[in-house]
Amino acid sequence: MRDNSFSFYLVNAGLNSIAKRFNQQKTCMKGQVSVELLIIIGIGVGIISLYIIYSYNALYSYKVNNDVSLVKSSLEKIAETANDVAFQGEPAKQKINICFPLILKNCSIVNKTLSCYLNNGKEIHQDSKINLNGTLPGSGCWDLVLEAKNGFVNITIS
């Protein structure tokens, strides 16, 4: 009898140790699944972050190029209008509307050259066929009056 109870005890103890090992493996598997899930989520967040950074850089580059284009077209418009007014002669006046972007630092007129400086360090120049006099406004949309004088065109903000 003792042999049977002892063998039963050994079998029971063996089953208990097997059950404990199975539960430990189950716990380890749950931990492994959690780690794998975190890795997958981390990779997903990394990919999305790279996409967001690329998109931001593309949009910023587009905005800067658009602002430079806006300044160039405004300066070209002023120069062309000044040439037209000068061609018409002294009593001629013309009113134009121009817009400068917010990244404009300052603009100046020196003889026949219109110059604008942007906050990012870029300089934009436009030459006219006639001498220019006056001041250019800062950022925003403005009405300018270009008036022909003797040998030059005067630019004023209206």
Phi and psi in radians as a Rosetta constraint file:
Dihedral C 1 N 2 CA 2 C 2 CIRCULARHARMONIC -1.064 0.35
Dihedral N 2 CA 2 C 2 N 3 CIRCULARHARMONIC -0.598 0.35
Dihedral C 2 N 3 CA 3 C 3 CIRCULARHARMONIC -1.135 0.35
Dihedral N 3 CA 3 C 3 N 4 CIRCULARHARMONIC -0.712 0.35
Dihedral C 3 N 4 CA 4 C 4 CIRCULARHARMONIC -1.168 0.35
Dihedral N 4 CA 4 C 4 N 5 CIRCULARHARMONIC -0.793 0.35
Dihedral C 4 N 5 CA 5 C 5 CIRCULARHARMONIC -1.183 0.35
Dihedral N 5 CA 5 C 5 N 6 CIRCULARHARMONIC -0.639 0.35
Dihedral C 5 N 6 CA 6 C 6 CIRCULARHARMONIC -1.176 0.35
Dihedral N 6 CA 6 C 6 N 7 CIRCULARHARMONIC -0.731 0.35
Dihedral C 6 N 7 CA 7 C 7 CIRCULARHARMONIC -1.173 0.35
Dihedral N 7 CA 7 C 7 N 8 CIRCULARHARMONIC -0.637 0.35
Dihedral C 7 N 8 CA 8 C 8 CIRCULARHARMONIC -1.096 0.35
Dihedral N 8 CA 8 C 8 N 9 CIRCULARHARMONIC -0.713 0.35
Dihedral C 8 N 9 CA 9 C 9 CIRCULARHARMONIC -1.104 0.35
Dihedral N 9 CA 9 C 9 N 10 CIRCULARHARMONIC -0.749 0.35
Dihedral C 9 N 10 CA 10 C 10 CIRCULARHARMONIC -1.134 0.35
Dihedral N 10 CA 10 C 10 N 11 CIRCULARHARMONIC -0.724 0.35
Dihedral C 10 N 11 CA 11 C 11 CIRCULARHARMONIC -1.134 0.35
Dihedral N 11 CA 11 C 11 N 12 CIRCULARHARMONIC -0.786 0.35
Dihedral C 11 N 12 CA 12 C 12 CIRCULARHARMONIC -1.091 0.35
Dihedral N 12 CA 12 C 12 N 13 CIRCULARHARMONIC -0.743 0.35
Dihedral C 12 N 13 CA 13 C 13 CIRCULARHARMONIC -1.150 0.35
Dihedral N 13 CA 13 C 13 N 14 CIRCULARHARMONIC -0.672 0.35
Dihedral C 13 N 14 CA 14 C 14 CIRCULARHARMONIC -1.124 0.35
Dihedral N 14 CA 14 C 14 N 15 CIRCULARHARMONIC -0.731 0.35
Dihedral C 14 N 15 CA 15 C 15 CIRCULARHARMONIC -1.155 0.35
Dihedral N 15 CA 15 C 15 N 16 CIRCULARHARMONIC -0.672 0.35
Dihedral C 15 N 16 CA 16 C 16 CIRCULARHARMONIC -1.108 0.35
Dihedral N 16 CA 16 C 16 N 17 CIRCULARHARMONIC -0.743 0.35
Dihedral C 16 N 17 CA 17 C 17 CIRCULARHARMONIC -1.176 0.35
Dihedral N 17 CA 17 C 17 N 18 CIRCULARHARMONIC -0.636 0.35
Dihedral C 17 N 18 CA 18 C 18 CIRCULARHARMONIC -1.132 0.35
Dihedral N 18 CA 18 C 18 N 19 CIRCULARHARMONIC -0.733 0.35
Dihedral C 18 N 19 CA 19 C 19 CIRCULARHARMONIC -1.115 0.35
Dihedral N 19 CA 19 C 19 N 20 CIRCULARHARMONIC -0.713 0.35
Dihedral C 19 N 20 CA 20 C 20 CIRCULARHARMONIC -1.107 0.35
Dihedral N 20 CA 20 C 20 N 21 CIRCULARHARMONIC -0.756 0.35
Dihedral C 20 N 21 CA 21 C 21 CIRCULARHARMONIC -1.090 0.35
Dihedral N 21 CA 21 C 21 N 22 CIRCULARHARMONIC -0.727 0.35
Dihedral C 21 N 22 CA 22 C 22 CIRCULARHARMONIC -1.074 0.35
Dihedral N 22 CA 22 C 22 N 23 CIRCULARHARMONIC -0.755 0.35
Dihedral C 22 N 23 CA 23 C 23 CIRCULARHARMONIC -1.140 0.35
Dihedral N 23 CA 23 C 23 N 24 CIRCULARHARMONIC -0.648 0.35
Dihedral C 23 N 24 CA 24 C 24 CIRCULARHARMONIC -1.153 0.35
Dihedral N 24 CA 24 C 24 N 25 CIRCULARHARMONIC -0.733 0.35
Dihedral C 24 N 25 CA 25 C 25 CIRCULARHARMONIC -1.127 0.35
Dihedral N 25 CA 25 C 25 N 26 CIRCULARHARMONIC -0.669 0.35
Dihedral C 25 N 26 CA 26 C 26 CIRCULARHARMONIC -1.085 0.35
Dihedral N 26 CA 26 C 26 N 27 CIRCULARHARMONIC -0.752 0.35
Dihedral C 26 N 27 CA 27 C 27 CIRCULARHARMONIC -1.131 0.35
Dihedral N 27 CA 27 C 27 N 28 CIRCULARHARMONIC -0.726 0.35
Dihedral C 27 N 28 CA 28 C 28 CIRCULARHARMONIC -1.129 0.35
Dihedral N 28 CA 28 C 28 N 29 CIRCULARHARMONIC -0.667 0.35
Dihedral C 28 N 29 CA 29 C 29 CIRCULARHARMONIC -1.153 0.35
Dihedral N 29 CA 29 C 29 N 30 CIRCULARHARMONIC -0.679 0.35
Dihedral C 29 N 30 CA 30 C 30 CIRCULARHARMONIC -1.102 0.35
Dihedral N 30 CA 30 C 30 N 31 CIRCULARHARMONIC -0.712 0.35
Dihedral C 30 N 31 CA 31 C 31 CIRCULARHARMONIC -1.132 0.35
Dihedral N 31 CA 31 C 31 N 32 CIRCULARHARMONIC -0.703 0.35
Dihedral C 31 N 32 CA 32 C 32 CIRCULARHARMONIC -1.139 0.35
Dihedral N 32 CA 32 C 32 N 33 CIRCULARHARMONIC -0.725 0.35
Dihedral C 32 N 33 CA 33 C 33 CIRCULARHARMONIC -1.097 0.35
Dihedral N 33 CA 33 C 33 N 34 CIRCULARHARMONIC -0.705 0.35
Dihedral C 33 N 34 CA 34 C 34 CIRCULARHARMONIC -1.118 0.35
Dihedral N 34 CA 34 C 34 N 35 CIRCULARHARMONIC -0.762 0.35
Dihedral C 34 N 35 CA 35 C 35 CIRCULARHARMONIC -1.115 0.35
Dihedral N 35 CA 35 C 35 N 36 CIRCULARHARMONIC -0.753 0.35
Dihedral C 35 N 36 CA 36 C 36 CIRCULARHARMONIC -1.093 0.35
Dihedral N 36 CA 36 C 36 N 37 CIRCULARHARMONIC -0.715 0.35
Dihedral C 36 N 37 CA 37 C 37 CIRCULARHARMONIC -1.103 0.35
Dihedral N 37 CA 37 C 37 N 38 CIRCULARHARMONIC -0.745 0.35
Dihedral C 37 N 38 CA 38 C 38 CIRCULARHARMONIC -1.105 0.35
Dihedral N 38 CA 38 C 38 N 39 CIRCULARHARMONIC -0.678 0.35
Dihedral C 38 N 39 CA 39 C 39 CIRCULARHARMONIC -1.120 0.35
Dihedral N 39 CA 39 C 39 N 40 CIRCULARHARMONIC -0.777 0.35
Dihedral C 39 N 40 CA 40 C 40 CIRCULARHARMONIC -1.106 0.35
Dihedral N 40 CA 40 C 40 N 41 CIRCULARHARMONIC -0.761 0.35
Dihedral C 40 N 41 CA 41 C 41 CIRCULARHARMONIC -1.125 0.35
Dihedral N 41 CA 41 C 41 N 42 CIRCULARHARMONIC -0.719 0.35
Dihedral C 41 N 42 CA 42 C 42 CIRCULARHARMONIC -1.073 0.35
Dihedral N 42 CA 42 C 42 N 43 CIRCULARHARMONIC -0.752 0.35
Dihedral C 42 N 43 CA 43 C 43 CIRCULARHARMONIC -1.113 0.35
Dihedral N 43 CA 43 C 43 N 44 CIRCULARHARMONIC -0.733 0.35
Dihedral C 43 N 44 CA 44 C 44 CIRCULARHARMONIC -1.076 0.35
Dihedral N 44 CA 44 C 44 N 45 CIRCULARHARMONIC -0.777 0.35
Dihedral C 44 N 45 CA 45 C 45 CIRCULARHARMONIC -1.116 0.35
Dihedral N 45 CA 45 C 45 N 46 CIRCULARHARMONIC -0.689 0.35
Dihedral C 45 N 46 CA 46 C 46 CIRCULARHARMONIC -1.090 0.35
Dihedral N 46 CA 46 C 46 N 47 CIRCULARHARMONIC -0.766 0.35
Dihedral C 46 N 47 CA 47 C 47 CIRCULARHARMONIC -1.129 0.35
Dihedral N 47 CA 47 C 47 N 48 CIRCULARHARMONIC -0.778 0.35
Dihedral C 47 N 48 CA 48 C 48 CIRCULARHARMONIC -1.114 0.35
Dihedral N 48 CA 48 C 48 N 49 CIRCULARHARMONIC -0.686 0.35
Dihedral C 48 N 49 CA 49 C 49 CIRCULARHARMONIC -1.096 0.35
Dihedral N 49 CA 49 C 49 N 50 CIRCULARHARMONIC -0.755 0.35
Dihedral C 49 N 50 CA 50 C 50 CIRCULARHARMONIC -1.084 0.35
Dihedral N 50 CA 50 C 50 N 51 CIRCULARHARMONIC -0.709 0.35
Dihedral C 50 N 51 CA 51 C 51 CIRCULARHARMONIC -1.112 0.35
Dihedral N 51 CA 51 C 51 N 52 CIRCULARHARMONIC -0.742 0.35
Dihedral C 51 N 52 CA 52 C 52 CIRCULARHARMONIC -1.127 0.35
Dihedral N 52 CA 52 C 52 N 53 CIRCULARHARMONIC -0.767 0.35
Dihedral C 52 N 53 CA 53 C 53 CIRCULARHARMONIC -1.101 0.35
Dihedral N 53 CA 53 C 53 N 54 CIRCULARHARMONIC -0.776 0.35
Dihedral C 53 N 54 CA 54 C 54 CIRCULARHARMONIC -1.074 0.35
Dihedral N 54 CA 54 C 54 N 55 CIRCULARHARMONIC -0.773 0.35
Dihedral C 54 N 55 CA 55 C 55 CIRCULARHARMONIC -1.103 0.35
Dihedral N 55 CA 55 C 55 N 56 CIRCULARHARMONIC -0.739 0.35
Dihedral C 55 N 56 CA 56 C 56 CIRCULARHARMONIC -1.073 0.35
Dihedral N 56 CA 56 C 56 N 57 CIRCULARHARMONIC -0.795 0.35
Dihedral C 56 N 57 CA 57 C 57 CIRCULARHARMONIC -1.095 0.35
Dihedral N 57 CA 57 C 57 N 58 CIRCULARHARMONIC -0.692 0.35
Dihedral C 57 N 58 CA 58 C 58 CIRCULARHARMONIC -1.145 0.35
Dihedral N 58 CA 58 C 58 N 59 CIRCULARHARMONIC -0.764 0.35
Dihedral C 58 N 59 CA 59 C 59 CIRCULARHARMONIC -1.168 0.35
Dihedral N 59 CA 59 C 59 N 60 CIRCULARHARMONIC -0.686 0.35
Dihedral C 59 N 60 CA 60 C 60 CIRCULARHARMONIC -1.136 0.35
Dihedral N 60 CA 60 C 60 N 61 CIRCULARHARMONIC -0.744 0.35
Dihedral C 60 N 61 CA 61 C 61 CIRCULARHARMONIC -1.086 0.35
Dihedral N 61 CA 61 C 61 N 62 CIRCULARHARMONIC -0.722 0.35
Dihedral C 61 N 62 CA 62 C 62 CIRCULARHARMONIC -1.085 0.35
Dihedral N 62 CA 62 C 62 N 63 CIRCULARHARMONIC -0.749 0.35
Dihedral C 62 N 63 CA 63 C 63 CIRCULARHARMONIC -1.112 0.35
Dihedral N 63 CA 63 C 63 N 64 CIRCULARHARMONIC -0.780 0.35
Dihedral C 63 N 64 CA 64 C 64 CIRCULARHARMONIC -1.085 0.35
Dihedral N 64 CA 64 C 64 N 65 CIRCULARHARMONIC -0.795 0.35
Dihedral C 64 N 65 CA 65 C 65 CIRCULARHARMONIC -1.100 0.35
Dihedral N 65 CA 65 C 65 N 66 CIRCULARHARMONIC -0.661 0.35
Dihedral C 65 N 66 CA 66 C 66 CIRCULARHARMONIC -1.152 0.35
Dihedral N 66 CA 66 C 66 N 67 CIRCULARHARMONIC -0.719 0.35
Dihedral C 66 N 67 CA 67 C 67 CIRCULARHARMONIC -1.133 0.35
Dihedral N 67 CA 67 C 67 N 68 CIRCULARHARMONIC -0.739 0.35
Dihedral C 67 N 68 CA 68 C 68 CIRCULARHARMONIC -1.091 0.35
Dihedral N 68 CA 68 C 68 N 69 CIRCULARHARMONIC -0.744 0.35
Dihedral C 68 N 69 CA 69 C 69 CIRCULARHARMONIC -1.095 0.35
Dihedral N 69 CA 69 C 69 N 70 CIRCULARHARMONIC -0.688 0.35
Dihedral C 69 N 70 CA 70 C 70 CIRCULARHARMONIC -1.118 0.35
Dihedral N 70 CA 70 C 70 N 71 CIRCULARHARMONIC -0.751 0.35
Dihedral C 70 N 71 CA 71 C 71 CIRCULARHARMONIC -1.131 0.35
Dihedral N 71 CA 71 C 71 N 72 CIRCULARHARMONIC -0.778 0.35
Dihedral C 71 N 72 CA 72 C 72 CIRCULARHARMONIC -1.033 0.35
Dihedral N 72 CA 72 C 72 N 73 CIRCULARHARMONIC -0.818 0.35
Dihedral C 72 N 73 CA 73 C 73 CIRCULARHARMONIC -1.158 0.35
Dihedral N 73 CA 73 C 73 N 74 CIRCULARHARMONIC -0.606 0.35
Dihedral C 73 N 74 CA 74 C 74 CIRCULARHARMONIC -1.161 0.35
Dihedral N 74 CA 74 C 74 N 75 CIRCULARHARMONIC -0.765 0.35
Dihedral C 74 N 75 CA 75 C 75 CIRCULARHARMONIC -1.160 0.35
Dihedral N 75 CA 75 C 75 N 76 CIRCULARHARMONIC -0.668 0.35
Dihedral C 75 N 76 CA 76 C 76 CIRCULARHARMONIC -1.097 0.35
Dihedral N 76 CA 76 C 76 N 77 CIRCULARHARMONIC -0.714 0.35
Dihedral C 76 N 77 CA 77 C 77 CIRCULARHARMONIC -1.101 0.35
Dihedral N 77 CA 77 C 77 N 78 CIRCULARHARMONIC -0.742 0.35
Dihedral C 77 N 78 CA 78 C 78 CIRCULARHARMONIC -1.115 0.35
Dihedral N 78 CA 78 C 78 N 79 CIRCULARHARMONIC -0.801 0.35
Dihedral C 78 N 79 CA 79 C 79 CIRCULARHARMONIC -1.114 0.35
Dihedral N 79 CA 79 C 79 N 80 CIRCULARHARMONIC -0.774 0.35
Dihedral C 79 N 80 CA 80 C 80 CIRCULARHARMONIC -1.130 0.35
Dihedral N 80 CA 80 C 80 N 81 CIRCULARHARMONIC -0.745 0.35
Dihedral C 80 N 81 CA 81 C 81 CIRCULARHARMONIC -1.153 0.35
Dihedral N 81 CA 81 C 81 N 82 CIRCULARHARMONIC -0.690 0.35
Dihedral C 81 N 82 CA 82 C 82 CIRCULARHARMONIC -1.074 0.35
Dihedral N 82 CA 82 C 82 N 83 CIRCULARHARMONIC -0.709 0.35
Dihedral C 82 N 83 CA 83 C 83 CIRCULARHARMONIC -1.121 0.35
Dihedral N 83 CA 83 C 83 N 84 CIRCULARHARMONIC -0.732 0.35
Dihedral C 83 N 84 CA 84 C 84 CIRCULARHARMONIC -1.121 0.35
Dihedral N 84 CA 84 C 84 N 85 CIRCULARHARMONIC -0.782 0.35
Dihedral C 84 N 85 CA 85 C 85 CIRCULARHARMONIC -1.143 0.35
Dihedral N 85 CA 85 C 85 N 86 CIRCULARHARMONIC -0.719 0.35
Dihedral C 85 N 86 CA 86 C 86 CIRCULARHARMONIC -1.128 0.35
Dihedral N 86 CA 86 C 86 N 87 CIRCULARHARMONIC -0.657 0.35
Dihedral C 86 N 87 CA 87 C 87 CIRCULARHARMONIC -1.127 0.35
Dihedral N 87 CA 87 C 87 N 88 CIRCULARHARMONIC -0.608 0.35
Dihedral C 87 N 88 CA 88 C 88 CIRCULARHARMONIC -1.263 0.35
Dihedral N 88 CA 88 C 88 N 89 CIRCULARHARMONIC -0.486 0.35
Dihedral C 88 N 89 CA 89 C 89 CIRCULARHARMONIC 1.885 0.35
Dihedral N 89 CA 89 C 89 N 90 CIRCULARHARMONIC -3.125 0.35
Dihedral C 89 N 90 CA 90 C 90 CIRCULARHARMONIC -1.040 0.35
Dihedral N 90 CA 90 C 90 N 91 CIRCULARHARMONIC -0.733 0.35
Dihedral C 90 N 91 CA 91 C 91 CIRCULARHARMONIC -1.389 0.35
Dihedral N 91 CA 91 C 91 N 92 CIRCULARHARMONIC -0.021 0.35
Dihedral C 91 N 92 CA 92 C 92 CIRCULARHARMONIC -1.245 0.35
Dihedral N 92 CA 92 C 92 N 93 CIRCULARHARMONIC 2.437 0.35
Dihedral C 92 N 93 CA 93 C 93 CIRCULARHARMONIC -2.409 0.35
Dihedral N 93 CA 93 C 93 N 94 CIRCULARHARMONIC 2.593 0.35
Dihedral C 93 N 94 CA 94 C 94 CIRCULARHARMONIC -2.566 0.35
Dihedral N 94 CA 94 C 94 N 95 CIRCULARHARMONIC 2.426 0.35
Dihedral C 94 N 95 CA 95 C 95 CIRCULARHARMONIC -1.856 0.35
Dihedral N 95 CA 95 C 95 N 96 CIRCULARHARMONIC 2.295 0.35
Dihedral C 95 N 96 CA 96 C 96 CIRCULARHARMONIC -2.272 0.35
Dihedral N 96 CA 96 C 96 N 97 CIRCULARHARMONIC 2.763 0.35
Dihedral C 96 N 97 CA 97 C 97 CIRCULARHARMONIC -1.986 0.35
Dihedral N 97 CA 97 C 97 N 98 CIRCULARHARMONIC 2.230 0.35
Dihedral C 97 N 98 CA 98 C 98 CIRCULARHARMONIC -2.245 0.35
Dihedral N 98 CA 98 C 98 N 99 CIRCULARHARMONIC 2.749 0.35
Dihedral C 98 N 99 CA 99 C 99 CIRCULARHARMONIC -2.273 0.35
Dihedral N 99 CA 99 C 99 N 100 CIRCULARHARMONIC 2.351 0.35
Dihedral C 99 N 100 CA 100 C 100 CIRCULARHARMONIC -2.040 0.35
Dihedral N 100 CA 100 C 100 N 101 CIRCULARHARMONIC 2.483 0.35
Dihedral C 100 N 101 CA 101 C 101 CIRCULARHARMONIC -1.300 0.35
Dihedral N 101 CA 101 C 101 N 102 CIRCULARHARMONIC 2.980 0.35
Dihedral C 101 N 102 CA 102 C 102 CIRCULARHARMONIC -1.222 0.35
Dihedral N 102 CA 102 C 102 N 103 CIRCULARHARMONIC -0.352 0.35
Dihedral C 102 N 103 CA 103 C 103 CIRCULARHARMONIC -1.439 0.35
Dihedral N 103 CA 103 C 103 N 104 CIRCULARHARMONIC 0.113 0.35
Dihedral C 103 N 104 CA 104 C 104 CIRCULARHARMONIC -1.276 0.35
Dihedral N 104 CA 104 C 104 N 105 CIRCULARHARMONIC 2.212 0.35
Dihedral C 104 N 105 CA 105 C 105 CIRCULARHARMONIC -1.515 0.35
Dihedral N 105 CA 105 C 105 N 106 CIRCULARHARMONIC -1.012 0.35
Dihedral C 105 N 106 CA 106 C 106 CIRCULARHARMONIC -2.861 0.35
Dihedral N 106 CA 106 C 106 N 107 CIRCULARHARMONIC 2.853 0.35
Dihedral C 106 N 107 CA 107 C 107 CIRCULARHARMONIC -2.287 0.35
Dihedral N 107 CA 107 C 107 N 108 CIRCULARHARMONIC 2.648 0.35
Dihedral C 107 N 108 CA 108 C 108 CIRCULARHARMONIC -2.525 0.35
Dihedral N 108 CA 108 C 108 N 109 CIRCULARHARMONIC 2.812 0.35
Dihedral C 108 N 109 CA 109 C 109 CIRCULARHARMONIC -2.138 0.35
Dihedral N 109 CA 109 C 109 N 110 CIRCULARHARMONIC 2.157 0.35
Dihedral C 109 N 110 CA 110 C 110 CIRCULARHARMONIC -2.291 0.35
Dihedral N 110 CA 110 C 110 N 111 CIRCULARHARMONIC 1.909 0.35
Dihedral C 110 N 111 CA 111 C 111 CIRCULARHARMONIC 0.956 0.35
Dihedral N 111 CA 111 C 111 N 112 CIRCULARHARMONIC -1.878 0.35
Dihedral C 111 N 112 CA 112 C 112 CIRCULARHARMONIC -1.782 0.35
Dihedral N 112 CA 112 C 112 N 113 CIRCULARHARMONIC 0.121 0.35
Dihedral C 112 N 113 CA 113 C 113 CIRCULARHARMONIC -1.985 0.35
Dihedral N 113 CA 113 C 113 N 114 CIRCULARHARMONIC 2.247 0.35
Dihedral C 113 N 114 CA 114 C 114 CIRCULARHARMONIC -1.706 0.35
Dihedral N 114 CA 114 C 114 N 115 CIRCULARHARMONIC 2.239 0.35
Dihedral C 114 N 115 CA 115 C 115 CIRCULARHARMONIC -2.263 0.35
Dihedral N 115 CA 115 C 115 N 116 CIRCULARHARMONIC 2.390 0.35
Dihedral C 115 N 116 CA 116 C 116 CIRCULARHARMONIC -2.272 0.35
Dihedral N 116 CA 116 C 116 N 117 CIRCULARHARMONIC 2.450 0.35
Dihedral C 116 N 117 CA 117 C 117 CIRCULARHARMONIC -2.035 0.35
Dihedral N 117 CA 117 C 117 N 118 CIRCULARHARMONIC 2.314 0.35
Dihedral C 117 N 118 CA 118 C 118 CIRCULARHARMONIC -1.758 0.35
Dihedral N 118 CA 118 C 118 N 119 CIRCULARHARMONIC 2.800 0.35
Dihedral C 118 N 119 CA 119 C 119 CIRCULARHARMONIC -1.081 0.35
Dihedral N 119 CA 119 C 119 N 120 CIRCULARHARMONIC -0.444 0.35
Dihedral C 119 N 120 CA 120 C 120 CIRCULARHARMONIC -1.493 0.35
Dihedral N 120 CA 120 C 120 N 121 CIRCULARHARMONIC 0.113 0.35
Dihedral C 120 N 121 CA 121 C 121 CIRCULARHARMONIC 1.668 0.35
Dihedral N 121 CA 121 C 121 N 122 CIRCULARHARMONIC -0.100 0.35
Dihedral C 121 N 122 CA 122 C 122 CIRCULARHARMONIC -1.357 0.35
Dihedral N 122 CA 122 C 122 N 123 CIRCULARHARMONIC 2.539 0.35
Dihedral C 122 N 123 CA 123 C 123 CIRCULARHARMONIC -2.021 0.35
Dihedral N 123 CA 123 C 123 N 124 CIRCULARHARMONIC 2.394 0.35
Dihedral C 123 N 124 CA 124 C 124 CIRCULARHARMONIC -2.188 0.35
Dihedral N 124 CA 124 C 124 N 125 CIRCULARHARMONIC 2.237 0.35
Dihedral C 124 N 125 CA 125 C 125 CIRCULARHARMONIC -2.145 0.35
Dihedral N 125 CA 125 C 125 N 126 CIRCULARHARMONIC 2.611 0.35
Dihedral C 125 N 126 CA 126 C 126 CIRCULARHARMONIC -2.506 0.35
Dihedral N 126 CA 126 C 126 N 127 CIRCULARHARMONIC 2.264 0.35
Dihedral C 126 N 127 CA 127 C 127 CIRCULARHARMONIC -1.707 0.35
Dihedral N 127 CA 127 C 127 N 128 CIRCULARHARMONIC 2.575 0.35
Dihedral C 127 N 128 CA 128 C 128 CIRCULARHARMONIC -2.001 0.35
Dihedral N 128 CA 128 C 128 N 129 CIRCULARHARMONIC 2.853 0.35
Dihedral C 128 N 129 CA 129 C 129 CIRCULARHARMONIC -1.475 0.35
Dihedral N 129 CA 129 C 129 N 130 CIRCULARHARMONIC -0.229 0.35
Dihedral C 129 N 130 CA 130 C 130 CIRCULARHARMONIC -2.163 0.35
Dihedral N 130 CA 130 C 130 N 131 CIRCULARHARMONIC 2.671 0.35
Dihedral C 130 N 131 CA 131 C 131 CIRCULARHARMONIC -1.139 0.35
Dihedral N 131 CA 131 C 131 N 132 CIRCULARHARMONIC 2.474 0.35
Dihedral C 131 N 132 CA 132 C 132 CIRCULARHARMONIC -2.061 0.35
Dihedral N 132 CA 132 C 132 N 133 CIRCULARHARMONIC 2.630 0.35
Dihedral C 132 N 133 CA 133 C 133 CIRCULARHARMONIC -2.461 0.35
Dihedral N 133 CA 133 C 133 N 134 CIRCULARHARMONIC 2.544 0.35
Dihedral C 133 N 134 CA 134 C 134 CIRCULARHARMONIC 2.231 0.35
Dihedral N 134 CA 134 C 134 N 135 CIRCULARHARMONIC -2.866 0.35
Dihedral C 134 N 135 CA 135 C 135 CIRCULARHARMONIC -2.247 0.35
Dihedral N 135 CA 135 C 135 N 136 CIRCULARHARMONIC 2.691 0.35
Dihedral C 135 N 136 CA 136 C 136 CIRCULARHARMONIC -1.892 0.35
Dihedral N 136 CA 136 C 136 N 137 CIRCULARHARMONIC 2.500 0.35
Dihedral C 136 N 137 CA 137 C 137 CIRCULARHARMONIC -1.335 0.35
Dihedral N 137 CA 137 C 137 N 138 CIRCULARHARMONIC 3.059 0.35
Dihedral C 137 N 138 CA 138 C 138 CIRCULARHARMONIC -1.560 0.35
Dihedral N 138 CA 138 C 138 N 139 CIRCULARHARMONIC -2.652 0.35
Dihedral C 138 N 139 CA 139 C 139 CIRCULARHARMONIC -1.074 0.35
Dihedral N 139 CA 139 C 139 N 140 CIRCULARHARMONIC 2.581 0.35
Dihedral C 139 N 140 CA 140 C 140 CIRCULARHARMONIC 2.051 0.35
Dihedral N 140 CA 140 C 140 N 141 CIRCULARHARMONIC -3.082 0.35
Dihedral C 140 N 141 CA 141 C 141 CIRCULARHARMONIC -1.807 0.35
Dihedral N 141 CA 141 C 141 N 142 CIRCULARHARMONIC 2.348 0.35
Dihedral C 141 N 142 CA 142 C 142 CIRCULARHARMONIC -2.404 0.35
Dihedral N 142 CA 142 C 142 N 143 CIRCULARHARMONIC 2.640 0.35
Dihedral C 142 N 143 CA 143 C 143 CIRCULARHARMONIC -1.719 0.35
Dihedral N 143 CA 143 C 143 N 144 CIRCULARHARMONIC 2.162 0.35
Dihedral C 143 N 144 CA 144 C 144 CIRCULARHARMONIC -1.947 0.35
Dihedral N 144 CA 144 C 144 N 145 CIRCULARHARMONIC 2.495 0.35
Dihedral C 144 N 145 CA 145 C 145 CIRCULARHARMONIC -1.926 0.35
Dihedral N 145 CA 145 C 145 N 146 CIRCULARHARMONIC 2.134 0.35
Dihedral C 145 N 146 CA 146 C 146 CIRCULARHARMONIC -1.872 0.35
Dihedral N 146 CA 146 C 146 N 147 CIRCULARHARMONIC 2.133 0.35
Dihedral C 146 N 147 CA 147 C 147 CIRCULARHARMONIC -2.195 0.35
Dihedral N 147 CA 147 C 147 N 148 CIRCULARHARMONIC 2.257 0.35
Dihedral C 147 N 148 CA 148 C 148 CIRCULARHARMONIC -1.323 0.35
Dihedral N 148 CA 148 C 148 N 149 CIRCULARHARMONIC 2.303 0.35
Dihedral C 148 N 149 CA 149 C 149 CIRCULARHARMONIC -2.137 0.35
Dihedral N 149 CA 149 C 149 N 150 CIRCULARHARMONIC -3.074 0.35
Dihedral C 149 N 150 CA 150 C 150 CIRCULARHARMONIC -1.259 0.35
Dihedral N 150 CA 150 C 150 N 151 CIRCULARHARMONIC 1.698 0.35
Dihedral C 150 N 151 CA 151 C 151 CIRCULARHARMONIC 1.596 0.35
Dihedral N 151 CA 151 C 151 N 152 CIRCULARHARMONIC -0.026 0.35
Dihedral C 151 N 152 CA 152 C 152 CIRCULARHARMONIC -2.703 0.35
Dihedral N 152 CA 152 C 152 N 153 CIRCULARHARMONIC 2.997 0.35
Dihedral C 152 N 153 CA 153 C 153 CIRCULARHARMONIC -2.056 0.35
Dihedral N 153 CA 153 C 153 N 154 CIRCULARHARMONIC 2.257 0.35
Dihedral C 153 N 154 CA 154 C 154 CIRCULARHARMONIC -1.660 0.35
Dihedral N 154 CA 154 C 154 N 155 CIRCULARHARMONIC 2.311 0.35
Dihedral C 154 N 155 CA 155 C 155 CIRCULARHARMONIC -1.970 0.35
Dihedral N 155 CA 155 C 155 N 156 CIRCULARHARMONIC 2.142 0.35
Dihedral C 155 N 156 CA 156 C 156 CIRCULARHARMONIC -2.270 0.35
Dihedral N 156 CA 156 C 156 N 157 CIRCULARHARMONIC 2.707 0.35
Dihedral C 156 N 157 CA 157 C 157 CIRCULARHARMONIC -1.570 0.35
Dihedral N 157 CA 157 C 157 N 158 CIRCULARHARMONIC 2.220 0.35
